[in-house]
Amino acid sequence: MSKCSIGLLALSSLFLSGAAIAQEKIKVGVTATLEGTYTVLGEDGMRGHQTALNVLGKKVGDKELEFIVASTDATPDSAVRAVRKLIEQDKVQILLSPLSGDEGIAVKNFAKSHPGLTFINAASGAQETTYVDPAPNFFRYNMDGAQWQIGLGKYAYEEKKYRKIATVGEDYSFIYTQVFGLVLEFCGMGGQVTNRQWVPLGTKDFASVIAALPDDVDAIYLGLGGADAVNFLNQYQQAGGKAHLMGGSIMIDQTILSSKGNAKNALIGTIAASGQADTWEDPGWQKFVKAYQDAFPPNKRFPSPSLLATNYYNSTMALILALRQVNGDLSNNQAKYKEALAKIELDAPNGKIKLDSNRQAIGTNFVTEVVDDGKGALFSKVVKVIPNVNQTLGYDPAVFSKIGLPSRTVPECKKY
């Protein structure tokens, strides 16, 4: 054999080995709200994702995980554009997406047109995403917005003795779901919700909203997040607002409690509910908080992970652990992988998580109260821990289905 032939064979072998190495990568697309009103949420979601990679690594057997990130702005169209780009241009095989409620409904529907791929919800929490016509290839390891409110209505009624409240919420599916959970429980106890105001995402002027708040209520529930929450608090303080406040899950969160300025101090004493609590003493939670803190300089993170960081961490954990269970086998339309995802139970930092038949999380919820640590930092303190919260909130499924889907007016304020 000539030296030329030997050289060509060697070169061919080199190219083939390089191709084989390239084929050993599993490509994962990740989306987050890295622009718009919820930018701060998306940024911390990505910190949670990176913390999971630091803890778990990016190897599955002899395969390397490659993550490609795309930005969204919390609108359904932006989420679908990002996911389509990741699939069609970047050729990802698994999606970790999306962050926000309306995005989740859109991506769930989009997933149905790509049955051979796997979609793992990153953090979105609208009820409809997994409750109505769920996609068999869409898995959600965080609870929905209503599950995250369990315990708050009862605590407000029994412990705080609130009897009448008003709500202010962003006008979209996730906050509808949050208010749904609150109203069911609070009104079921005998409380009244006398006024519900809805504002568009990205609202900058809350003057008319604040002026319309009733005076004859015991508390005002705020279902706001990101820049909307900060803008409301600044303007509410300037208007001399003094009412007791109650908070939704992304209102009483480090994305707001660590915001600049003094307006956030109006939240001290605010009761809320969420899928986590900053001061929980559980060793698994404390270990996660340290991993998050160690991963980023203090000026590049919050004092404690936000709910978005925790959700992205858990979703990334599920993605990797299930891949390891099947040794990275994505053959046959990823059938073995999807089966592993459906069955996996996470020992997550914020409590044990398993999926129901709709591939929706059953998990732990936390009733909290905002406290000052004495050094000027605000945290959510644990008031009560509620395990095994399912999507029908403990209602008989037949009864729950008759309540209707979360909206501006559903549920009615009554006992079901």
C-alpha positions as CSV (number, residue, x, y, z in Angstrom):
1,M,0.0,0.0,0.0
2,S,1.4,3.4,-0.9
3,K,2.2,6.1,1.6
4,C,-0.5,8.2,0.0
5,S,-3.1,5.5,0.6
6,I,-2.0,5.1,4.1
7,G,-2.2,8.8,4.7
8,L,-5.7,9.0,3.2
9,L,-6.8,6.0,5.4
10,A,-5.4,7.7,8.5
11,L,-7.1,11.0,7.6
12,S,-10.4,9.2,6.9
13,S,-10.1,7.4,10.2
14,L,-9.5,10.8,11.9
15,F,-12.6,12.3,10.4
16,L,-14.7,9.2,11.3
17,S,-13.5,9.3,14.9
18,G,-14.3,13.0,15.0
19,A,-17.8,12.4,13.7
20,A,-18.3,9.6,16.2
21,I,-17.3,12.0,19.0
22,A,-19.7,14.6,17.6
23,Q,-22.5,12.1,17.6
24,E,-21.9,11.4,21.3
25,K,-23.3,14.8,22.2
26,I,-26.9,15.2,23.4
27,K,-28.2,18.7,22.5
28,V,-30.5,20.4,24.9
29,G,-32.3,23.7,24.2
30,V,-33.1,26.0,27.1
31,T,-35.3,29.1,27.1
32,A,-35.6,31.9,29.7
33,T,-37.1,35.3,29.9
34,L,-33.9,37.2,29.3
35,E,-35.7,40.3,28.0
36,G,-38.8,42.3,29.1
37,T,-40.7,42.6,32.4
38,Y,-39.5,39.2,33.7
39,T,-35.8,39.6,32.8
40,V,-34.8,39.4,36.4
41,L,-36.7,36.1,36.8
42,G,-35.1,34.6,33.7
43,E,-31.6,35.5,34.8
44,D,-32.1,33.8,38.2
45,G,-33.7,30.8,36.5
46,M,-30.5,30.4,34.5
47,R,-28.5,30.6,37.7
48,G,-30.5,27.7,39.0
49,H,-29.8,25.8,35.8
50,Q,-26.1,26.4,36.1
51,T,-26.1,25.4,39.7
52,A,-27.6,22.1,38.7
53,L,-24.9,21.6,36.1
54,N,-22.2,22.4,38.7
55,V,-23.7,19.8,41.1
56,L,-24.6,17.0,38.6
57,G,-22.1,17.6,35.7
58,K,-22.8,17.4,32.0
59,K,-21.9,13.7,31.3
60,V,-24.3,10.9,30.7
61,G,-22.3,7.7,30.3
62,D,-19.9,8.5,27.4
63,K,-22.1,11.2,26.1
64,E,-21.7,14.9,26.7
65,L,-24.6,17.3,27.2
66,E,-24.5,20.5,25.1
67,F,-26.9,23.3,26.2
68,I,-28.0,26.0,23.9
69,V,-29.9,29.0,25.3
70,A,-32.5,31.1,23.6
71,S,-34.2,34.3,25.0
72,T,-37.9,35.0,25.3
73,D,-39.9,37.9,26.7
74,A,-42.8,36.1,28.5
75,T,-45.1,36.2,25.4
76,P,-46.3,33.0,23.8
77,D,-45.0,34.0,20.3
78,S,-41.5,34.6,21.7
79,A,-41.5,31.2,23.3
80,V,-42.6,29.4,20.2
81,R,-40.1,31.3,18.1
82,A,-37.3,30.4,20.5
83,V,-38.3,26.7,20.7
84,R,-38.7,26.4,16.9
85,K,-35.3,28.0,16.3
86,L,-33.7,25.6,18.8
87,I,-35.2,22.6,17.1
88,E,-34.9,23.6,13.4
89,Q,-31.6,25.4,13.5
90,D,-29.7,24.1,16.5
91,K,-31.1,20.5,16.1
92,V,-31.7,20.0,19.8
93,Q,-33.2,16.8,21.0
94,I,-34.6,17.9,24.4
95,L,-36.2,21.2,25.4
96,L,-36.0,22.8,28.8
97,S,-38.7,25.4,28.4
98,P,-40.4,27.8,29.2
99,L,-40.4,30.1,32.2
100,S,-43.7,32.0,32.1
101,G,-47.4,31.0,32.2
102,D,-48.7,31.9,28.7
103,E,-45.4,30.6,27.3
104,G,-46.1,27.3,28.9
105,I,-49.5,26.8,27.3
106,A,-48.0,27.7,23.9
107,V,-45.0,25.4,24.2
108,K,-47.2,22.6,25.4
109,N,-49.3,22.9,22.3
110,F,-46.2,23.2,20.1
111,A,-44.8,20.0,21.7
112,K,-47.7,18.0,20.2
113,S,-46.4,18.8,16.7
114,H,-43.0,17.3,17.7
115,P,-43.9,13.9,19.3
116,G,-40.4,12.5,18.8
117,L,-38.8,15.1,21.1
118,T,-39.1,15.7,24.8
119,F,-40.1,18.9,26.5
120,I,-39.4,19.5,30.1
121,N,-41.1,22.6,31.6
122,A,-38.5,25.0,33.0
123,A,-40.7,27.0,35.5
124,S,-44.0,28.0,34.0
125,G,-47.0,27.6,36.2
126,A,-50.4,28.1,34.4
127,Q,-52.9,25.4,35.3
128,E,-54.0,24.9,31.8
129,T,-50.6,23.7,30.6
130,T,-50.9,20.2,32.0
131,Y,-54.6,20.1,33.2
132,V,-56.2,20.6,29.8
133,D,-55.4,18.3,26.9
134,P,-51.8,17.6,28.1
135,A,-49.1,16.8,25.7
136,P,-47.7,13.3,26.2
137,N,-44.1,14.5,25.7
138,F,-44.4,17.5,28.0
139,F,-43.3,17.0,31.7
140,R,-43.6,19.6,34.5
141,Y,-41.6,19.1,37.8
142,N,-42.9,22.3,39.4
143,M,-46.4,22.8,40.8
144,D,-48.8,25.2,39.1
145,G,-49.8,28.6,40.4
146,A,-52.8,27.4,42.3
147,Q,-50.9,24.6,44.1
148,W,-48.4,27.3,45.1
149,Q,-51.2,29.2,47.0
150,I,-52.4,26.3,49.1
151,G,-52.4,27.2,52.8
152,L,-52.4,31.0,52.3
153,G,-56.2,31.5,52.3
154,K,-56.6,29.3,55.3
155,Y,-53.8,31.1,57.2
156,A,-55.2,34.5,56.3
157,Y,-58.6,33.6,57.6
158,E,-57.8,31.6,60.7
159,E,-54.6,33.2,61.9
160,K,-54.7,36.7,60.6
161,K,-58.5,36.9,61.0
162,Y,-58.8,38.6,57.5
163,R,-62.4,38.4,56.3
164,K,-62.4,40.7,53.3
165,I,-59.6,41.2,50.7
166,A,-59.0,42.7,47.3
167,T,-56.6,41.5,44.6
168,V,-54.3,43.2,42.0
169,G,-52.8,40.8,39.5
170,E,-51.1,40.7,36.1
171,D,-53.6,39.9,33.4
172,Y,-52.4,36.5,32.2
173,S,-52.7,32.8,32.8
174,F,-50.2,32.2,35.6
175,I,-51.6,34.9,37.9
176,Y,-55.2,33.8,37.1
177,T,-54.0,30.4,38.4
178,Q,-52.5,31.9,41.5
179,V,-55.7,33.9,42.3
180,F,-57.7,30.8,41.6
181,G,-56.0,28.9,44.3
182,L,-56.2,31.7,46.8
183,V,-59.9,32.4,46.2
184,L,-61.0,28.8,46.4
185,E,-59.4,28.4,49.8
186,F,-60.1,31.8,51.3
187,C,-63.8,32.0,50.1
188,G,-64.2,28.3,51.1
189,M,-63.4,29.3,54.6
190,G,-66.0,32.1,54.5
191,G,-63.9,35.0,53.4
192,Q,-64.8,37.5,50.7
193,V,-62.9,38.8,47.7
194,T,-64.6,42.0,46.9
195,N,-62.5,43.5,44.2
196,R,-60.2,42.0,41.5
197,Q,-58.1,44.3,39.4
198,W,-56.0,43.1,36.4
199,V,-53.1,44.9,34.8
200,P,-51.1,44.2,31.6
201,L,-47.6,42.8,31.9
202,G,-45.2,45.7,31.7
203,T,-47.5,48.2,33.5
204,K,-45.5,51.3,34.5
205,D,-48.2,53.6,35.9
206,F,-50.3,52.1,38.7
207,A,-51.9,55.4,39.9
208,S,-55.4,54.5,38.7
209,V,-55.1,51.0,40.2
210,I,-54.0,52.3,43.5
211,A,-56.7,54.9,43.6
212,A,-59.3,52.2,42.9
213,L,-58.3,50.0,45.8
214,P,-61.1,49.7,48.3
215,D,-60.6,51.0,51.8
216,D,-62.9,48.5,53.5
217,V,-60.7,45.4,53.2
218,D,-58.4,43.7,55.6
219,A,-55.7,43.1,53.1
220,I,-54.6,43.5,49.5
221,Y,-53.3,40.5,47.6
222,L,-50.6,41.3,45.0
223,G,-50.1,38.9,42.1
224,L,-47.3,40.8,40.5
225,G,-43.7,40.0,39.5
226,G,-40.5,41.5,38.1
227,A,-40.5,45.1,37.2
228,D,-44.3,45.3,37.7
229,A,-44.0,44.4,41.3
230,V,-41.2,47.0,42.0
231,N,-43.1,49.7,40.1
232,F,-46.3,49.0,42.1
233,L,-44.4,49.1,45.5
234,N,-42.7,52.4,44.7
235,Q,-45.9,54.0,43.7
236,Y,-48.0,52.5,46.5
237,Q,-45.4,53.8,49.0
238,Q,-45.5,57.3,47.4
239,A,-49.3,57.3,47.6
240,G,-49.1,56.6,51.4
241,G,-50.5,53.1,51.2
242,K,-50.8,51.4,54.6
243,A,-52.9,48.3,54.0
244,H,-51.9,44.8,55.0
245,L,-50.4,43.0,52.0
246,M,-50.6,39.4,50.9
247,G,-48.3,38.1,48.2
248,G,-48.3,35.7,45.3
249,S,-45.3,33.4,44.7
250,I,-43.3,35.7,42.5
251,M,-44.2,38.8,44.5
252,I,-42.6,37.5,47.7
253,D,-39.5,36.2,46.2
254,Q,-35.8,37.2,46.1
255,T,-36.4,38.8,42.7
256,I,-38.4,41.4,44.6
257,L,-37.1,41.1,48.2
258,S,-33.6,41.9,47.0
259,S,-34.6,44.8,44.7
260,K,-33.0,48.2,45.0
261,G,-34.6,51.0,47.0
262,N,-36.7,51.1,50.2
263,A,-40.2,50.4,48.7
264,K,-39.8,46.7,49.2
265,N,-39.8,47.3,53.0
266,A,-43.6,47.7,52.6
267,L,-43.6,43.9,52.3
268,I,-42.2,43.3,55.8
269,G,-44.9,41.2,57.6
270,T,-46.6,40.2,54.3
271,I,-48.0,36.7,54.3
272,A,-47.6,34.6,51.1
273,A,-47.3,31.1,49.8
274,S,-44.9,29.5,47.4
275,G,-43.1,26.3,46.4
276,Q,-40.2,27.3,48.7
277,A,-39.2,29.4,51.8
278,D,-35.9,31.1,52.3
279,T,-35.5,30.2,55.9
280,W,-36.4,26.5,55.7
281,E,-34.0,24.5,57.8
282,D,-34.2,21.3,55.8
283,P,-30.6,20.1,55.1
284,G,-31.3,19.5,51.4
285,W,-32.6,23.1,51.0
286,Q,-29.6,24.5,52.9
287,K,-27.2,22.5,50.7
288,F,-28.8,23.9,47.6
289,V,-28.7,27.4,48.9
290,K,-24.9,27.0,49.5
291,A,-24.4,25.6,46.1
292,Y,-26.2,28.5,44.5
293,Q,-24.3,31.0,46.6
294,D,-20.9,29.4,45.9
295,A,-21.6,29.4,42.2
296,F,-21.8,33.2,41.7
297,P,-20.2,36.3,43.3
298,P,-22.5,38.0,45.8
299,N,-23.1,41.0,43.5
300,K,-24.1,38.6,40.6
301,R,-26.9,36.7,42.5
302,F,-29.5,37.1,45.2
303,P,-28.8,36.2,48.9
304,S,-31.0,33.1,48.4
305,P,-32.3,31.4,45.3
306,S,-35.5,32.7,43.8
307,L,-38.4,30.4,43.0
308,L,-37.3,30.5,39.4
309,A,-33.8,29.4,40.3
310,T,-35.2,26.4,42.2
311,N,-37.6,25.5,39.4
312,Y,-34.8,25.5,36.8
313,Y,-32.6,23.5,39.1
314,N,-35.2,20.8,39.7
315,S,-36.1,20.6,36.0
316,T,-32.5,20.3,35.0
317,M,-32.0,17.7,37.7
318,A,-34.9,15.6,36.3
319,L,-33.6,16.0,32.8
320,I,-30.1,14.7,33.7
321,L,-31.1,12.0,36.2
322,A,-33.6,10.4,33.8
323,L,-31.1,10.5,31.0
324,R,-28.6,8.6,33.2
325,Q,-31.3,6.0,34.1
326,V,-31.5,5.1,30.4
327,N,-27.8,5.7,29.7
328,G,-28.6,8.5,27.2
329,D,-30.8,6.2,25.0
330,L,-33.0,8.5,22.9
331,S,-34.0,5.9,20.3
332,N,-37.5,5.0,19.3
333,N,-38.8,8.6,19.6
334,Q,-37.1,8.8,23.0
335,A,-39.6,6.3,24.4
336,K,-37.4,4.9,27.2
337,Y,-36.4,8.4,28.3
338,K,-40.0,9.6,28.4
339,E,-40.9,6.6,30.5
340,A,-38.1,7.3,32.9
341,L,-39.2,11.0,33.2
342,A,-42.7,10.0,34.0
343,K,-41.7,7.7,36.8
344,I,-38.8,9.6,38.4
345,E,-39.3,10.9,41.9
346,L,-37.0,13.9,42.8
347,D,-35.6,14.4,46.2
348,A,-35.6,18.1,45.4
349,P,-34.2,21.0,47.6
350,N,-37.8,22.2,48.2
351,G,-39.3,18.8,49.0
352,K,-40.1,15.5,47.2
353,I,-41.6,15.8,43.7
354,K,-43.4,13.1,41.7
355,L,-45.6,13.4,38.6
356,D,-49.3,12.5,38.2
357,S,-50.8,10.9,35.2
358,N,-50.7,14.2,33.3
359,R,-47.0,14.5,34.0
360,Q,-47.7,17.3,36.5
361,A,-45.8,17.8,39.7
362,I,-47.2,16.8,43.1
363,G,-45.0,18.6,45.7
364,T,-44.6,20.6,48.8
365,N,-45.9,24.1,49.5
366,F,-44.9,26.7,52.0
367,V,-46.9,29.4,53.7
368,T,-44.5,32.3,54.6
369,E,-44.1,35.7,56.1
370,V,-41.6,38.4,55.0
371,V,-39.1,39.2,57.7
372,D,-36.0,41.6,58.0
373,D,-32.9,39.7,59.1
374,G,-31.8,42.7,61.2
375,K,-29.2,43.7,58.6
376,G,-31.6,45.2,56.0
377,A,-32.1,42.0,54.0
378,L,-35.6,40.6,53.5
379,F,-36.4,36.9,53.5
380,S,-39.5,34.6,53.4
381,K,-39.8,32.9,56.8
382,V,-41.5,29.5,57.0
383,V,-44.9,29.6,58.7
384,K,-46.3,26.2,57.5
385,V,-45.1,23.3,55.3
386,I,-47.8,21.4,53.3
387,P,-46.7,18.2,51.6
388,N,-48.2,16.3,48.7
389,V,-50.2,19.1,47.1
390,N,-51.8,17.8,43.9
391,Q,-53.3,19.7,40.9
392,T,-56.9,19.4,42.0
393,L,-55.9,20.9,45.4
394,G,-57.4,18.0,47.4
395,Y,-60.8,18.3,45.7
396,D,-62.5,15.3,44.1
397,P,-61.5,15.5,40.4
398,A,-65.2,15.6,39.3
399,V,-65.9,18.5,41.6
400,F,-62.7,20.3,40.6
401,S,-63.5,20.0,36.9
402,K,-66.8,21.8,37.3
403,I,-65.2,24.9,38.9
404,G,-63.9,26.0,35.5
405,L,-60.5,27.1,34.3
406,P,-58.7,30.1,36.0
407,S,-59.7,33.4,34.5
408,R,-60.4,37.0,35.6
409,T,-63.7,35.9,37.1
410,V,-63.2,32.2,37.8
411,P,-63.5,30.9,40.5
412,E,-66.5,32.6,42.0
413,C,-66.0,33.5,45.7
414,K,-68.0,30.7,47.2
415,K,-67.5,27.3,48.8
416,Y,-67.4,24.5,46.2
